[in-house]
Amino acid sequence: MGGSRQIPIANRVGEVTPSLTLEISAKAKAMKADGLDVCSFSAGEPDFDTPRHVVEAAKQALDDGQTRYGPAAGEPKLRNAIAQKLHTENNLPYSANQVIITNGGKYSLFTLMQAMINPGDEVIIPSPYWLSYPEMVKLAGGIPVIVPTAAAQQYKITASQLQHYITPNSKLFILNSPTNPTGAVYSREELTALAEVIVNNDLFVVADEIYEKILYDQAEHISIGSLNSEIFERTLVSNGLAKTFAMTGWRVGYLAGNEEIVKAMTTIQSHSTSNVCTFAQYGAIAALENPLSEKAIDEMLAAFTQRRQVMLDVLSSVPQLSCPTPYGAFYLFVDISETGKTSLEFANQLLEEKQVATVPGIAFGNDNCIRLSYATDMTTIKNGLERLAKFAQNS
Ligand SMILES: Cc1ncc(COP(=O)(O)O)c(C=O)c1O
């Protein structure tokens, strides 16, 4: 016994990039704990409380004894409510048995990769991307194929770009609209062109629609699967209640799609998480069905709209910074390359020198930018932006 010992960590972990966002937010938290006045633009969740009627429904479910194991694919009542929602709001005719309830949108995507991807399969991901996509693909043994996009195209992949990156090993394309981190929203025309490439090449697409309700300036969310029956057959929709209903901690997400794939995901889920917390699912039913939710969403959107305008107004006055106008989600993806710094240098120095926390774009596959979230109060926005502007101007 004794001596140096090799700690047994599986090789697959070595393939995965540790989360840069967690690192910088831990640093910001430590600075706050030291009493420093930190302005944070790093939040990935609405700064609102879960609506009261949703909380009450979960409490009632607890009182009613909804405290036991449930079916691995989710409570039938919630699967039905989601099928109904997808039909009426998104024009997607799924039946309840094509819906699986998962631990957040994150676990729906993770399980989908486990269910669909074989070693060597390629998954096409436009960059900038939500940082978990490539890691989930790698954890399933697949190969993330990253397609760079530019600010001039509002960071949206075009149909010809998608076509260019398809190989005989391509299996799946990840489409996220509205997009984290850029706020881009794909139009009907853009989606139609992408759908044609997907169908012609017999690919599948997973549409991550988690920000579908967070839209500005009359932007419209269109589900790619609603365009025609051919693309519908090849679409998997991933969504969740976290962002729309301020329910990040509840961990209720879902995926809808081909029944065989949903079954395969259910098998994986039955051996990993079992079911999503039963009484949380009852809260989710209330979020989807109670008309009071609409008012709560409207209030949240009114606040986001106001903050977004303030952010855009201030940023447009700083020559060293630029960003395309975002039409969805609650992020701005700001180009800082004029300052001559990498995104990590910029974010670290900004935090150390001005106590402003942002997320370096390199975490999303783009080193020219930083991500600013406006899921924070107006005072933080005004103070933080003033400091950010000064920092950029003196860089
Ligand atoms: C683009 C995108 N997809 C999915 C998720 C997953 O959200 P959750 O697992 O909380 O439902 C997030 C969360 O930040 C996200 O930004």
The ligand as an ORCA input file, in Angstrom:
! r2SCAN-3c Opt
* xyz 0 1
  C     -29.329     26.897    -25.924
  C     -29.670     26.173    -24.673
  N     -30.205     24.957    -24.770
  C     -30.543     24.237    -23.684
  C     -30.329     24.746    -22.413
  C     -30.705     23.854    -21.253
  O     -31.531     24.385    -20.327
  P     -32.166     23.509    -19.155
  O     -31.380     22.256    -19.039
  O     -32.058     24.356    -17.946
  O     -33.586     23.226    -19.557
  C     -29.750     26.014    -22.256
  C     -29.448     26.555    -20.921
  O     -28.689     27.458    -20.725
  C     -29.435     26.750    -23.417
  O     -28.902     27.978    -23.336
*
